[in-house]
Amino acid sequence: MNGRPQYRKQSAALLRGQTEREHVVFTGRGATAIWLALKAFGLVDQPVLIPANTCYIVLWAVLLSGNRPVLVDVDPVTGMITPDTLTACGVERPGAVIPCHLYGLPAPMAAITAWARENGARVIEDAALAYGNTIEGQPAGSWGDAAIFSFGTGKLLYLHGGGAFLTNDSALAAEAKLLIGTLPRWTDQLAALERQWLDIYWATHQHEDANPRIAELYPKLFELYNDITLHQPDQFLYKALVHSRIHMESNRKHRRDYSTRYDRLIGGSLHTIPRSDDAVLWRYPLLCPPELRDDLFERLLSWHVDATRWYPTLRPMVNALAPQITQPPTPNADRFCARIINLPLPIYDDPPDKTIKWIQEKVQHWERYE
């Protein structure tokens, strides 16, 4: 136990300084922090607006809070929700909106928070993929009524797990502290459940389009595995967060440099999402022709390239878990989901030239005979 209170105090001070928030409550994961926010707001059976192409566990947190998830379409260029797409989803007076900075790129937070004020909605900024980034002149995690971070696998700040809830509202923070104390601690059994679920989800979401009946499995899988969503933080989190400062800036520089190398290699039918020069990505979002995406993806995996197709649309899962909720159309998000391949930004130096060259050749061959 020696040093734990010290590390906890230092890690909270680090996040307060990073985000200019007054209150920090550490959680078992980012989704736990979303659940804390919705419960602390006192929302029950309210529509909660989430991007159609975000992580499945955001959906799980909303369901477990006793509220109704509604998918929101995204801007066709940026891949982020906007006031226009929020309005287009047709929900009057939602309980909350959860804008996500997907891939580490910024959602338009000033416009979204203004929209939320006009429509009586709370804002939970999901900054899980954007730790340390600046969003419209403010730190990621400083927007809205509350914000959340995740420190799990592959995040900009990767601490092998954990999350945080942040707010300037002292009453909200007090309620969140009470709520986190009601949750179970992380155990080896929960860790085993999480490994099982990720193996299963990786397999199911790959084939939802080709075999829609896969979605029939989700209610039972949710029953079996939703316990991984809500838990208290491990004690290791505080020490790991304090020590993360040593490598954080070098990690960010490496990601920027690596992303720039990808930029120089893509062209033709290959695109990425526009970003500012100082943006630090979670993964590099490569947009390619949908007719080629799956073939490219399988070839990259065969080369042991750590590529992903995040994030798949949540529509099959939300329709299976909450069939009573009519979901609005999300054509832009669907197109993003059909085109996206996320390329790794590893901490070691592994030149991307071979990977991009092969992708370019494949695309050029397809264009020649299309």
Secondary structure by P-SEA (a helix, b strand, c coil): ccaaaaaaaaaaaaaaaaccccbbbbcccaaaaaaaaaaaaccccbbbbbbccccaaaaaaaaaacbbbbbbbcccccccccaaaaaacccccccbbbbbbccccccaaaaaaaaaaaabbbbbbccccccccccccccccccccbbbbbcccccccccccccccccccaaaaaaaaaaaaacccccaaaaaaaaaaaaaaaaaccccccccccccaaaaaaaacccccbbbbccaaaaaaaaccccaaaaaaaaaaaaaaaaacccccccccccccccccccbbbbcccccaaaaaaaaaaaccccccccccaaaaaaaacccccccccaaaaaaaabbbbbbbccccccaaaaaaaaaaaaaaaaaac
